[in-house]
Amino acid sequence: MSYEIPLLAMRVAASTLLLIAMWNIFTFHITPRFCAPFAFLFNVSGIIFLVLGFKYEINEMVKGGGMILFVSYLFTVSFLIDNFSKKKE
């Protein structure tokens, strides 16, 4: 089975969107709107890669799935903090 290309594509997308989101948060002090849908996408794909990596004992897939899940949770936490601060004001 060949999972290298989808894993690489998701890792590049997650890294790029994380950098864009971090720049946007530090510059404009708001979480971008694309964080919520991509958090869901990265969460689902990260869990799939993580489970397949554990099943077939592929360490690179486990590391990639973990990184994608980490980005997903960062997007979720950032989005929730931003919504909480909006409601507080």
Secondary structure as the mmCIF struct_conf table of DSSP 4:
data_model
#
loop_
_struct_conf.conf_type_id
_struct_conf.id
_struct_conf.beg_label_comp_id
_struct_conf.beg_label_asym_id
_struct_conf.beg_label_seq_id
_struct_conf.end_label_comp_id
_struct_conf.end_label_asym_id
_struct_conf.end_label_seq_id
HELX_RH_AL_P HELX_RH_AL_P1 GLU A 4 PHE A 28
BEND BEND1 HIS A 29 ILE A 30
TURN_TY1_P TURN_TY1_P1 ARG A 33 PHE A 34
HELX_RH_AL_P HELX_RH_AL_P2 CYS A 35 TYR A 56
TURN_TY1_P TURN_TY1_P2 GLU A 57 GLU A 57
HELX_RH_AL_P HELX_RH_AL_P3 ASN A 59 LYS A 88
#
